Amino acid sequence: MRTSGPLTGVKDEGLHKKKEKKKKKKKKKKKKKKKKKKKKKKKKKKKKKKKKKKNLFLKEFFNELIKVSQISFKAFF
C-alpha cells in the first residue's frame, strides 16, 4: 500500500500511464452506450407507427360491421 507523499519517479510514471489507459477505456464505453440508446429510441418510434396502422384497420373493419348490422336490422323491420 502507498502512503501519501512524494512518489518515486518510475512508479509515478507507471501509475500515470495506467490512469490514462483507464480513462480512454471509460470514454470508449460511454460512447458505445449512447449509440445503443439512440437505436432503442428509433425502434420505439417504429412500433408506434405500426400500432397506428392497426388502429386504422380496426376502425375501418368496425365501421363496415356497423353498416352491415344496420342494413340487416332495417331488413327485419
Secondary structure by P-SEA (a helix, b strand, c coil): ccccccccaaaaaaaaaaaaaaaaaaaaaaaaaaaaaaaaaaaaaaaaaaaaaaaaaaaaaaaaaaaaaaaaaaaac
